[in-house]
Amino acid sequence: MKKDLLGKPEGPIPLYSANLTEPFGYIDKSNIDDFSYPSVLWGIDGGFKLSVKEAGVPFTITDHCGRIEILHPELDASYCRVAITLARVYGFDRIPRPSLTRMKALEIEVPIEPHGTFDIEAQHSLAARYDSIIETLLDAQ
């Protein structure tokens, strides 16, 4: 809770909660042990927002934030963020919450090369196009 951070010295590690655009605070120790893989974070309580944290970058999360580790080297974390964002058609928002249980059941489609492996270039391209559209829409407001 925010009151638990007041009066304590800030640490170097950003703490994320339901709002993923700005850290909730900064603390000394993470509740995550391994940062070997990129992560997709989502806010469990609030709007269905997602962000990507690159491998090797320490952070920590509250119980209002979920984390998915991208373990396969041919899965692009930004593409996974976009594909999961589009899952909002399932109604994820404040109600029904995108709880860990609901997110665990979520499946996304991933572009495949003709020989059957994940198409990393198509993933990069699709994520970049999505982000460009969102930026254009935000600029138009």
N, C-alpha and C positions, 0 to 999 in steps of 0.2 A: 504494500500500500504506500501511497505517496507520503503519508505521515511517518512511515518507517524510514524514509530516506532523509527527512528533514533533520538538520543539525548534524548529520554525519558527513565526514569528508567524502568528496566524490572520488570514485575509483576510475580506472581507465576503461572499464568494460561497459559498453552500452547495454541497457536493460530495455527490452521491448515488451509491450503489453498488447492490448487490443488495437492501439494506434501504432501502425508500423512505419509511419513517415518520419516520426521523431522519437528518439529514445525517451522512455518514461523517466529515466534517470541513469546514473552511472554508479557502478559498484566495484568492489575489489576482487570478487571471485565469481566465476560463472557456475551455473548449475549444469553446464554441459561440459563433458570431458574431452570430446573428440571433434575437431574442426577440419578433419581430413577431406571432407566432401562438401560441395556447395549445399545450401539449404534453401528451401522455400518456406517462408513464415506466413502464417495467416492469423488474422484476429478472430478469435472465437466469439467474443462478445462485442457487438457493434456491426458496422458495415463490413461486408465480406471483402476486405482488402488483403493484398498479398505483396510480399517483397522477396527479393533474392539476397542472400548473404553468401559471398564467395568463400571458397575453401580457404582455410588458414586464417580467417578473420574472426577473432573471438567476439562473442556476444553472450547475452543471457536472456531468458524469457520468463515471464510470469505464467500463471495458469490460465490467463486470458489470451494466450498466444500458442498456436500450434506450430510444430516444426516437422518438415519432411526432409530427410537427407536424400540427395540425388546420388545413389550409389553406382549407377552404371555410367561408365565413361562416355558412352555415346548418347546420353540424355542431356540435353541442354537445360540448365536450370531456368533460364528466362522463358524458354518454350513451355516448360512444365508450369511455371507461374501463370502464363497466359492460358494454357489449356485448363488449368484448375479455375482460373478466374471465370472462364466461360461456363463453368459448372454452376454458376449462379442461376442458370435457367432451372436448376433443381430447387430454387427457392432459398438458398443459404442467405441468411441475413440475421437479424436479431432473433427472429423466430421463423423457421427452425434454425437453431444455432448450428454452425459448422463444427460440431463437436469432434473429438478424436475418433469416436466410433463411426460417425457418419462419413468423415473424411477417409477413414480406412477402407470403406466400401466403395469409394469413388474410383472410377476407371476413366482414363483418358486415352485418346487415340494419338499415336505417334507415327509420323511419316516413316515409311520403310523403303530402303533401296531395293532395286530389282532382285538382288541376290539374298535379300532377307534380313539385312542388318538395319539398325536405325539410321535414318538419313539426317545426320547432324547439320548439314548445310541447309536443308529444307527447314529444320527446326529454327536455326538462326534467322533465316529469312522471314518465316512466319511471325516469330516473336518481334522482329524489328518492324514489320509492317503493322502489326497490331499496336505497338507502342507509338508509331508515327501517327496512326489514326487517332489514338487517344490524345496525344499532344495537340494535334490539329483541332480536335473538338474542344479541348480546354482553352486553347488560344482564342477560339471563336466566341467564347463566353463573355 
